[in-house]
Amino acid sequence: MLAARLVALLEAAACCTRQIPATELHTTLPGRRRTCLDLRYHVPMIVGGLLDACAGGRLTYEHFNRKPPDRIRTAGDAALVTERLARSFGQWWASNAAALPLP
């Protein structure tokens, strides 16, 4: 089931995020304009965009360019965001899966 894989991916991303040394969080990635923290925040924002759209909002390019707010300072902070979105997606899926048109 694809939804279960997405939750597992987010859980793995949160686990990996917690392992990033604090000294590396603000390092700009090679060939990118994002720091390590930016990228770790970006991963759950993709799912956040999906949930926003499913709630009646619009999925826009800005969803994918979001930077972490000032309150997200550590790898643990970013991991918590990812874990919360994994839970939110899981709850949304459980509530809506039966109503979704599947092939």
Steps between C-alpha positions, in 0.01 A plus 500: 500500500645830389366695799680269744820544302468877520459486878801266522702739283414794726587298810836405346560864403433608860742237630771608254437866581569440870844365407622818331768668711410852611819626336371384158142631515575837344749373244393580145476185293724474192333643191194611700369811667370299791663411825478156650227629734310651206499165321391311811211743537416474128431126508194519728379819329425292190251299705380820667419639155299188419304529825440872443365427151279218630357739758382729221811713462718536194827323447743767385868524422546680833428175684822361359710808571406542864790557734484397863352766724726652767360264764654203312860522618617147561490164326260388772265790421498405130449133586196588713344683204556191285353269765194723544437505126538121486232470769278760330526322168429163662192641672382668181548179302315291759209745492482538123635186332158341454367811324793539260453377145762231447564323170 
